[in-house]
Amino acid sequence: MSIYLGCPVWSFKGWVGNFYPKGTKSTDFLREYSSRLTTIEGNTTFYAVPAFKTIETWIEQTPETFRFCPKIPKAISHNGKLTDYVDRALHFVEVMRPLASRLGPMFLQLPPSYSPRLLDDLATFLAAWPKEIRLGVEVRHLDWFDAPHRDALNQLLTSHNMARVVIDTRPIRNLQGDASIAGSSYESLLEARERKPDVPVFLERTTDFIFLRFIGHPDLDHNLDLVAEWVDYLVPQMQQNVDVFIFCHSPDNMIAPDICREFQRRIALKINIPPLPWDAIKPDLPEQPTLF
């Protein structure tokens, strides 16, 4: 049983002076990030496959316990049938292999246009995927969430020991008086709601790890009830020796690390888990984060 907590990015200047120490240079962002959190949702690989030298830098700047969860490039996932790009996907796996112990589950995000009509295409693609490389699959076409397609996908993923990625966008949807945020610092919330899929959340597990993408509200308090709901589900799963990967977002990413820490704090109240590396940073040091 392991738990990994992280954000969708590490290169974010808005964290300098709070999550990162004042004066942190962009070349040190990953080092500072991995000294506080334990995983990263690798969105950069969605847009470009990194060079080997880049991967070497990632290895040099992170501890062995850190986990990268690379997103499969959109040239594979968002370009029609997956079976047309099996060779490209296998090449991407080989590019990522040098991460070795730092390689967490990879992440296949399918576009809203990828419907259950393509189940056979998905099945062929997953059958070709290397069995030793963990994979999470996120679907966005709404038909995947209704019977019989929901069960068919779950069975397919179970047969390949792959996770059904859960994206929870409820924190940026279930709000009262949304008009009140217009013109405020929360206006980015409206844009975030348009970008993120409004899909059902099902507490279902198809393999020995859970891959949760939690899209948080920029006000931490608005997230707490749903964080508590997730903790109540995750703790019994972890007690069954299930690994958990939680990736916390927020519309501007400013408080994403704080949401991670809230998950950690609440889970640690119920089950014995290692502290975040962040907790080792003493409060009296000038580089202590000050987001709270």
URLIN-V637134 format. One record per pair of residues at least 24 apart in sequence whose C-alpha atoms are under 6 Angstrom apart, sorted by the first residue. I is the first residue (numbers start at 0). J is the second residue. D is the distance in Angstrom with one decimal. If there is no record, write none. Layout:
i | j | d
I | J | D
I | J | D
//
This chain:
i | j | d
0 | 237 | 6.0
0 | 240 | 4.4
0 | 241 | 5.2
0 | 242 | 5.0
1 | 242 | 4.7
2 | 242 | 5.8
2 | 243 | 4.7
2 | 244 | 6.0
3 | 37 | 5.4
3 | 38 | 5.7
3 | 244 | 4.8
4 | 37 | 5.5
4 | 38 | 5.6
4 | 245 | 5.0
4 | 259 | 5.9
5 | 36 | 5.7
5 | 38 | 4.8
5 | 39 | 5.0
5 | 246 | 4.9
6 | 39 | 5.6
6 | 246 | 5.1
6 | 247 | 5.1
7 | 40 | 4.6
17 | 288 | 4.4
17 | 289 | 4.8
17 | 290 | 5.6
18 | 288 | 4.5
20 | 286 | 4.3
30 | 60 | 4.9
30 | 61 | 6.0
33 | 61 | 5.8
34 | 276 | 5.7
35 | 276 | 4.7
35 | 277 | 3.8
37 | 65 | 5.0
38 | 65 | 5.6
38 | 66 | 4.6
38 | 67 | 5.8
39 | 67 | 5.3
40 | 68 | 5.2
41 | 68 | 5.3
41 | 69 | 4.2
41 | 70 | 5.4
42 | 70 | 5.6
44 | 70 | 5.6
44 | 72 | 5.8
45 | 70 | 5.3
45 | 71 | 5.6
45 | 72 | 3.9
45 | 73 | 5.3
46 | 72 | 5.9
63 | 101 | 6.0
65 | 101 | 5.6
66 | 101 | 4.6
66 | 102 | 5.5
66 | 103 | 5.1
67 | 101 | 6.0
67 | 102 | 5.2
67 | 103 | 5.3
68 | 103 | 4.9
68 | 104 | 5.3
68 | 105 | 5.0
69 | 105 | 5.0
70 | 105 | 5.9
70 | 106 | 4.6
71 | 106 | 6.0
71 | 107 | 5.4
76 | 109 | 5.8
82 | 124 | 5.5
104 | 133 | 4.5
104 | 134 | 5.0
105 | 134 | 4.8
106 | 134 | 5.8
106 | 135 | 4.9
107 | 136 | 4.8
108 | 136 | 6.0
108 | 137 | 4.7
109 | 138 | 5.2
111 | 139 | 4.7
111 | 140 | 4.3
114 | 140 | 5.5
134 | 161 | 5.3
135 | 161 | 5.7
135 | 162 | 4.5
135 | 163 | 5.7
135 | 164 | 5.5
136 | 163 | 5.2
136 | 164 | 5.3
137 | 164 | 4.8
157 | 205 | 4.7
157 | 206 | 5.9
160 | 206 | 5.0
161 | 206 | 5.6
162 | 205 | 5.4
162 | 206 | 5.6
164 | 210 | 5.2
165 | 211 | 5.0
166 | 212 | 4.6
167 | 213 | 5.0
167 | 214 | 5.9
168 | 214 | 5.0
170 | 215 | 5.3
170 | 216 | 5.4
170 | 222 | 5.8
171 | 216 | 5.2
188 | 250 | 5.6
191 | 250 | 5.5
207 | 241 | 5.1
208 | 241 | 5.3
208 | 242 | 4.5
208 | 243 | 5.6
209 | 243 | 4.8
209 | 244 | 6.0
210 | 244 | 4.9
211 | 245 | 4.9
212 | 246 | 4.9
213 | 247 | 4.9
214 | 248 | 4.7
214 | 249 | 5.7
215 | 248 | 5.6
215 | 249 | 4.7
216 | 249 | 5.7
217 | 249 | 5.7
//
